[in-house]
C-alpha cells in the first residue's frame, strides 16, 4: 500500500527547511456505475475503501465524492456514493500532483 504522502511534493526554503506542498484532489463527478449505499454503524471511510477498492489508502476518493471533511465515523442515516471509476480518478490525481 503506498503512503498517503507518496504524491505530496516537498519544498525546501533557503535555510533548508522542508515544507509539504498542498496535495490537489480531482473533482469526482457522478457516473452511471457509482454505487449508492447507507453505511452501517461503525463504518469508516477506510473500511469502505478496503471493501470496494481493496486499499484503505483510497479513503479520500469516497470522502471527496461525498464532500466529507474531518469525519471519522459515517452516519448510517445518510446515503453515500462510492465511485467505481477509480483508475480514472487516480489518473486525474496523478496529473494534478505531477512534479514540476
VENCORBEL-V258362 format. One record per residue. PHI is phi in degrees with one decimal (NA if undefined). Layout:
BEGIN
phi
PHI
PHI
END
This chain:
BEGIN
phi
NA
-71.5
-66.1
-66.0
-103.2
-63.4
-103.3
-81.7
-81.2
-116.6
-116.4
-115.0
-86.8
-62.0
-86.2
91.2
-73.2
-90.1
-144.4
-78.7
-86.5
-55.9
-82.4
-97.8
-116.7
-75.1
-68.5
-123.6
-70.3
-66.9
-121.2
-61.5
-92.3
-61.9
-103.0
-111.5
-153.9
-102.5
-66.8
-91.5
-55.5
93.1
-64.6
-127.8
-58.0
-70.4
-71.3
-67.8
-61.4
-66.5
-62.6
-91.7
-115.1
73.5
-152.5
-65.4
-71.3
-93.3
-55.5
-65.1
-64.6
-67.0
-61.9
-64.3
-64.1
-111.3
64.6
-93.2
-128.9
75.5
-98.2
-100.3
-91.8
-97.8
-82.2
-64.2
-89.7
-112.9
-68.5
-121.6
-105.3
-113.1
-62.9
-107.4
-89.4
-59.9
-60.0
-63.4
-63.4
-66.7
-62.9
-63.5
-60.2
-63.4
-62.9
-66.8
-113.9
-64.1
-71.2
-109.5
END
